[in-house]
Amino acid sequence: MDKTGDVLSHICAVMNSLSPSEKAIATYVLDHPSDVATMTVRELAAGTGTSPASVSRFARTLDYRTYSDMRLALGISISRASGEEKATGGKVTLDDVEGSIKYVLSHKVKELSQTASLIDSDDFSEVVNLLHNANLVLIAGVGNSISMGVNAAFKLSQVGVRAFCPSTTDAMVSAATSLKENDILLVISTSGYSKRLVNIFDSAEDSNTPIIMITDNPDTPLAKRATYIIRAISRDQAITGTEVAFSHSSINFVIELLFLFLTSCWDDPVEFNRIISKNLLGDRQYS
């Protein structure tokens, strides 16, 4: 983790894996980042009803050596924050619709900017080549990630990749048993913590199938089993103050990047894009 990076984004990514006391601290930090940036260990412990030891442990969970290191990084994050966040007091409210929209937009811009900054050029090139040369791409996810998987399958199919995303996780588990070495498993999971994906990973590993994972949390046991990881930053919890995950902005950004780079893999990109446009426009009822 980048020790001078966005502390709030990292907290959002690991929230579901925290202990109850760490989760209380995380929620407080998300709700009062400016206050925490000037609080001592004891003050934060008192404000969250936890102990100084729990606060120190929380900082280490985020990969900081000490609480002081975490607080410094938090201060840097705050200094980079846009004025829109301050305009609404850091929340979405009907009392200030215009300010709230700017506040959400500032988070969305950060999601995409941070996602782009974390992409490793060499790994991304290998991922694109793997997808381009794959015999078949099975896309898997759980819950609302399935809709993104269907979208990804459609976009990849547009660039000549044989990709499909079953409509249920059970169907994904079944399809994974037929994976081959020259296939690809593409997993979409913001949290990276779904037990229902374990069997799918098992099948891919049994068949020596490369696993590409799009996730916001590269430190989960599942993510560590992936061949390649593409980070897709989510700031949902910073926006809503809850654990509800709703955003697909950064995941869709990654999928669109893969789509655009895959178009460049064709011998004649201009002709290929002409074919794509013709097929899509051919569905119009009226010209």
N, C-alpha and C positions, 0 to 999 in steps of 0.2 A: 504494500500500500504506500502511496505517496504521502509522506508524513506532513507535507505542507498543503495537501489537497483539501477537498471539501469534507469536513468532518460530518456535517449533517447528512450528506448523501451516503456516507459509509454507515452511519447509524441506521438509516432507512434500510440499507441492504441487509444488515445483520439482525434487525429487530426480532424476527421470528425465532432466532436461535438463542436469545438472551434468557437468563434466569429472571424470576420475578423481580428481584431487587435491582438487577441491571436494567430491566425493562422500565422500571419506575424512574431510574436515573436518565435513561435514554429519552423517555417522554418529556421529562422536565427540561432536558437540554434542547430538544426540538421546539418546545414551547417558549423557552426563555434563553435563547443562545447568547444574547448580549449580556444578560445578567451573569450567566455562568462564566463568561470570558473573564470576569473580574472576581469570581468567588473562590474562596479557599476550599480545600477538601472538606473541612468540617462544616463550612457553610452550605455546601452542596448536599452533604449527607443530612444535615438538619432540614434543609428544604425539601428533601425527597423522602424523609422518614427512614433512611437507611443508615449505614455506618461508614466511617472513613475508609475502612478496609474494602467495603463494597465499591466505593467510588474509585479507589485505586485499582481494584480488580477490573472494573468497567473500562478504565483507560487502557489497561493491558489487553483486554479483549479486542479493543480497537487497534491493537498493535503499537501503542505508544509505550515508551519505557516508563514514563511517570505521568501523573495527572498534570503536572506543569507543562509537559510536552503537548498533551492533548489540548490544554487550555490555550497555549500559544497558537497551535494550528487552528483552533476554533476562532481565535481573534483574527487570524489571517483570512479565514473564510468570511467572517463578518465584514471585514474591510473591503472584500471584493463584491459584497452584496449590492444589488442595485437599489436606487431610491424608491422604486415602485413598491418594494416590500415594506418599507417604512410608511408609505402613504396610507395603507389600510391597517397598520398595526400587525401585519403578518397573518391575515386571515381573509377568507372569502365571506363577504357580507353584502346583503341587499341594500344596506345603508350607503354603500359606495360601490355601485356596479362598475363604473369606469375604472376606479382604482383597483378593484378586485381582479378585473380582467388583466390589468397590467401586472398585478402581483403573480397571477397564475402564469402569464406569458413569460415573466422573468424566470420562473422555475423551469418552464419548458425549454427555454433557450439554454439554460444551464445543463439540463438533461442531455440535450443534443451536443452541446459543446464538450461536455465531459466525456460523453460516449465516443465522440470523434477523437479526442485527445488520447484515449486509452487503447485505440486500435494499433496493434503492432503490424507494421507494413509487411514484414516477411511472413508472419503467420497468416495474415489476411490474404496474401497472394497465394499461399498454399491452399487455403480454404477454397478460394475461387477456382483454382485448378482442379482440386478434388471434386467439386460440384460439377464442373464442366465435363470431366472425364468419367463421372460415375455412371454405372449401369442403371442404378435406381437410387432415389433419395427418399427415405422414409422420414416423415416429419412427425414428431411426438410432443405432446404437452398435456397438461391437466387443467381443467376448469376453463377460465377465459383465455388461456394460452392456446386452446384448440382453434379458436377463431383466427388467431394470428397464424397458426400453422396452415389453415386452409388458404389464407391470403398468400402465405409464402409459397405454397404448392402451386397456386395459380400463376404467380409472378415467375417462378422458376420454369414452369411449363412454357411460358411465353418465350423464354430464351433457349428452348430446346432441351431442357433438363427433364428427365422422366422423374417427376416428383409427385408424391401423394401424401395426404394427411387423413387418416381414418377419422370418422366422426366421433368415436368414443375411445377412451383410454383402453378399454378391454380389447377393442379391435386393433389398437396399436400393439398391445402385448402379443396378440396372435400374429400380426404381420411381422413382428420383429423376429419370430422364430424362423422365418424364411430368408433372413438377411444373408448376403454373401460377402466375400472379402472385397469385391469390387463395387459394393454398394456403399451408401453413406447413411448414417443416422444423424438427423438434425433435430436437436432437442431445444425447445423454447420453454424456459422456466425462470421467471423473474426472481423468485425466492431461492430456487435451487434445492428446495426441501420437500420433495414429493415422494412418498414411499411407493406410490403407484408407478413411478418411473424405474424403480430398481430392477424389476424383471426385464424391462426393455433394455436397460444397460447390460444386464447379464447376457441376454441373447446376442447383443452386438459384440460383446467381448468374446463370447464363445465362437462366433464366426469370424473373428478378427476384422470386424467392420469398424472403420474410423468413426469416431463420435465428435460431432461439432455441437457445442452448446452455447446458446445465447442466454445469458443470465446476468443479474445484477450482483450476484454473490459468488465469486470464484473460490471461496474458502469452504464450501460445503463438501461433504463426503462424495456426493454425486458429481459435482463439478471437478473434483480432483481425479475422477475416473475418465473425464473427457480427453480426447486427443487434442482438440483445440477449443479455446474459450474466447468468445467475443463478448465483452462487457456491454451491457445495455443499462445505463444508469436510470434509476427511478427515484423521484423525490415525492412520491405520493404521500408518504407519512408526514413529510414536512409541510405539505400543503393542507392536508385535512386534519392533522393531529390525531389520526386514528390508524389502525392497522389495515384498513381497507385498501386493497390494491385495485386501481382502476385504469391506469395509464398504459398505453401501448406505443407512445410516441417514439421512444428510443429504440424499441424493438422493430417498429416499422421502418425507422431510419436505417437500421442495420440491414433489414431485408431489401430495402430499396438500393442500398449501396451494393449488395451482392448482385442484384438484378442489373444495375448499371455496369458493373465491372464484368459481368458475364457476357454482356453484349459486345464487349471489346475482345472477347475470346474468339469471335467468329472471323473467318478469313476476310469477309467483306461486310463489315459492320453497317455500312450505308444500305446495302441491299437487304441485309437482315432486318434492319429497322423499317425499311419500306414494307417488307412482308408483314411485320408485326402491325404496322399502321393499317395496312390493307385489311388484315383479318379483323381488327377491332372496329374499323370504320364500316366494314361490310355488314355489321349488325344493325346499322341505323336504318330506320324505316323510311325516313325522308332525307333527301340530300339537300 
